[in-house]
């Protein structure tokens, strides 16, 4: 009888593509369906996906290692922790790529960094570089933007804080194949952006809570090491986290897909990233935002004031898709719904995303102070 060395057999390859049926089931939950803080997030994903937890853990580890998933982390409602805004920058074409690189590599408080364009030259189309920005409590957003403008050679910029949020969730996998006009029966929710003050203990727990998961940390009981990191017992860590969640400081536990670059097998999560603009009559922003926000295709929807640079638009939303015309069909459906709801659209536009990079914005006041010292921005100047 010939003996076989079983230990030498290669381990089976774990599928990592989002088109794999098991991965698709996991991602349909893990992208944006685990709301708030939960003690066992991977077990929660497994329960909702109707899969064993060890399968979920193995698949998430494999997808993170392969780069299909960019990061796994507990998200925060950063708009309630730090002053935030969408910033549109007017940068000369020669400086556009270097300005993009600076925002990505040198400013930890800029999150989404996107070069955008319009299908035709129109009002605001000279503002090609767009960033989301969070400036921690006690510091000035205007001073921060002035500093960045000198660094990247921006000729002008427009700061657009969110006055209200109407939709917030990623869910690229579950949005695939969605029909234009798909929406909830009820109008969208309204989230305010009031800043919540935290104690030093809460900041400590929050700092440990929001850190991205390494591959080895994707396991059962993931918060136990984070409690050690925060210098508290696991019971106290969970208590503080639950308190923060009840105060609407905690967002969702989420896996973030690499939705810009293709995977190793050439598969893309999405190809087109559209920022929709609408101007509705003053005083009807919340009504319009709730009607826009009920549409499932949107990952974000908010009331922002675009000012004269952007024809005074006041409702903005983001949608993603693999087909440009289909993305436009979704917008047309939203336009028709607004009309049917009796809300006039006085102006509208679409800004398409090109080169982009997405990273979490730092929100810690201590981190801001350390950064300001490194770059030579004094506390007095940064606090404005």
N, C-alpha and C positions, 0 to 999 in steps of 0.2 A: 504494500500500500504506500502510495506517495504522500508524504506529509505536506501540508500547506501552511505557510506562515501567514495567519490571518492578520497579525499585527502589522504586516508590511503592506496590506491593502490600502489604497488611498481612501481618505475620507470622502463621502459623497459631497458633491458640490451643492451648496445652498443657493437656490435661485435668488437673484437680486433685482431683476427687472420689474418695473411696476406693472407690466402686463401679465406677470405670473398671477394666477387666480388667488392664491393664498396671500401674496403680497398686496394685491389690490384690496382684498377684504380687510387686511390690517390697516393699510393706509387710509381707507375710507373712514376709519374710526380715528386713527392716531393723528391725522393732520389737524383736526379742529373739533373733535367731538368729546374730548375729555375736559370738561369745564371746571375751573376753580382748582382747589388743592385736593388731592386724594392720597390716602396713605400708601396704596399700592398701585401706581399708575399702569404698570405693565400687566398686572392682573386685571385691571379695569379694561384695558384695551382688549385683552384676551376674551373676557366675558362678553363684551359688546360685539366682537368679531366672531364669537362662537368657535374659538380655537383654544387649544391648550396653551398655558402660559409659556411653557418651555419652547414651543414652536414660535410664538410671538417674539420671545427674547432672541432666539437664534436668527430669525429673519431680520429683525431690527439691527442686530449686530452686523450681519452680513451686508445689509444695505448701507449702513453707516461706513463700514470699512471700504466698500466699493465706491463710495462717493455719490450713490444714488440719493441717499439722505445726507443733507449737508450738516444738520445738527439736530440734536434732541435736547429739549430743555423745557423747564417750567417757564412759561411766559408771564409777563407782568402787564398790568394795565398802566403802562408807562405814562400815559396822559394824566394819570392821577398822582404820579410821583415826581414828575419833572415837567417844566414848561416845554411844550412841544410845538412843532410847526412843520409844514411843508415849505421848503424854500426853493424858489426858482431863481437861477443865476444866469445873468447875461455875461457870457464869456466869449472872447473872440474865437473864431474857428481854429486858429493856430494854437490856442491855449487849452482847447476843450479837453483833450486827452490827458494832459498833465494836470489840469484842474480835477478831473475825475480821479486820477491816481492819488492826488493829495487828499481828497475827501475820504477815499477808501483806506489809505494807509496811515495817514497822519492825524486824523480827527476821530477819536473814539466815540464822539457824541453824535456824529452823522451816521445814520443807519442805512436806509435804502439810498443808493446813489445810482442815478439813471440818466443817460443821455436820451432826450426825447426829441421828436420831430412831429410835424403835422403834414398831412397830405398836400396841402397848399399853403403858401405863405399867407399868414393871417396874423391877427393881433395876438401878441405874446409869443409868436413862433421864434423870435430872436432869443428867447430864454431857453437854451438847449439843455443846460445841466440842472437836474432836480435832485434835491436831497430831503430826507426827513431828518429832523434835528431835535434832540432833547438836551436841554440845558438844566442841570440840577438846581435844586432849591437854593436860593441865596446868590445866584449869579444871573447875569444879564444876557438875554438872547441877542439883543441888538449889538452889544459889544462883541459877542462871540462871532456874529456874522461879519462885523466890520473887520475883525482880525482875519477871518478866513478870506474875505474879499481881497485884502492886501496880499495874502499868500498866493492866491490863485489868479490874481489879476482880473477879478470880476469888475465889469463896468457898472453893473447895477444888480440889485437883487430884490426880491419880493418875499417877505415873511408872511406866511398864511397859517396862523394857528387854527386848530379845529375848535369851533364853538360848540358843536355837538357831533356825536358819532351815531350812525344809523345801522351800520353793518360792520362786522369785524370777525373774519374767519378765513382760513386758507382753503383747504379742501379741494386741491386741484384734481385729485383722482376721482372723487365723487361728482365733480362738475363735468367730467368728460361725457360728451354725448347729450348734455342737457339741452332741452328745446328752448329756443328763444321765447321769452315771456314767462317762463316758469317762475312762479312766485308763491309766497305764502298767502293763506287766506286772510291773514291779519296784517295790518300795516307794520312796518319795521319798528323796532324798539328805539328809544332815545337814551343815549348815554351821555352824561355830562362830563366835563373835564376839570372838575374842581380838584385842586391839589390837596392831598392828604399828608399830614405831618406824621412822621414816625419817630419812635424812641430809638436810642442807640442799640438796644437789644433787637428791636424789630429790623433795623438796618442790617445787623449782623446776620440774623436768620435769613433775611431777604438776599443778601449777598451770596450765601451758601446755596440758597434755594434756586437761584436763577442761573447758576453756572452750568455750562453745557456738559452733557454726559459724555464721558469717554466710552469706548467700546466695552471695557471691563466693568464699567458702572451700570451697564444695562443688565439688571438682575432683580430678583425679588428683594424686598425691603431696601429700596435704594436710598432712603432718607437717613438711615442710621449713620453712615459715614459723614453725611452732610451735617448732622447734629454735632458730631465730634469737631468738624471744621468750624462750626459756629460757637463751640465752647459751651454747649448746653446738653442736657439729657435729651433722649429721643422724645420722651413725653412732652417736654417743654417745647422742643422744636415743632412738633406736630400741633401743639396748642397755639403757638404763635402763628404758625402758617394758616391754621384754620381761622384765627382771628383776622388775619390780613385778608383772607379770602372773603370773609363776611363783610369786610369793609370795602370790597370790590377793588382791592389792590392787586389780587392775583388774577391772571388771565386764564390760560388753558395750558395743559400739559400737551406738548406738541412735537411731532416730527416734521422737519422742514426739508422738502425735496429740493434737489438741484433742478430748478425749473427753467434755467436759462441755457446751460451747456448740455450737450447730448451725453448720454451715459456711454460706457465703454462699448456697448453693443449698438450705439447710434440711436438709442431711443430718447425722445424728448418728452418731458412732462407737458410743456407748453411752448409755443413759438411767439405768440403775440401778447403784449402787455399794453393795455389801453387805459389811459386816464381820461375819463369822460368829464366834460364841463357843461354845466347848465346855468343859465341865469333865469331865476324866477322872480316874480314881484316881491319887493321888500315886505317883510311881515309874514310871508308864506314859506319861509325856509324850512321850518320844522315839519310842516305839513308835506311839503315836497320831498324832504329828506326821508320821511317815513314811507312814502309811496315808492321812492327809488330803492330804499333799503330792503323792501320785502322781496326783491328779485334775487333769486338764488345764485345767479352767475357771479354776483359781485363779491369780491373779497373784502373790500372796504367801501364805505360810503360816509360822507361827512359834510357838514356845513363849514365851508371856508370862504373867506372873502378874497376874491382874486384882484380886486381893485381895478383901476383904469388900465393897468398893464395887460389885463386879461378880460377886457370888456365887462368888468364888474360881475363876473360869474360868482355864484354863491353856493352851488351844490357841486360836489365832485365825487367821483366813484372810480374804482379800479376793477377791471375784468381781465381775465386771461383766457387764451384759447390757442388751439393748434391751427385754426383756419381764420384768416383775416376777415373774410366776408361774413363768416358765422359770428365773429365778435361784433361786427357792425350790425348784423341782424338782431343781436341781443340788445344793442343800444336802440335800434329802431323800435323794438318792442317796448322798451322803457319809455321812449318818447311818446308813443301812442297811448301808453297807460297814463302818463301824466296828462295828456290831452283829454282822455276819457274821464279823468278825475277832476277836470275843470281847472287844472293848474297851467297857466300859460307859460310856455318856454320862450323867453325873449331873445335868447342867444344860446348856441351850443357849439361845441368843438370836441375834437378828439386829439389827444397827444399820445403818440405811439412810443413805446419804450424800445431802445436799441441796446447799446452796451449797458450792462447793469451789474451791480454787486449789492448783495444784501447781507447785513451784519447787525447784531443787536446794538442798540445805542446804549452807551454807559449812562447811568443815572445817579451814581453815587456822588454826593457832594465832596467826600474825601478824595475820590479819584479825580474829580474836576480840579480841586485845589492842587493836587500833585502834578497834573497835566499842565495847569497854568504856570506853575513854577518852572517846569521843564522848557516850555516854549517862550518864557519871558513875558507872559501876560499877568500882570500883577493882580492881586485880589481886588484892589480898589478899582482897577480898570474893568476887570471882568464882572464885578458886581454892579458897575455902572451907577 
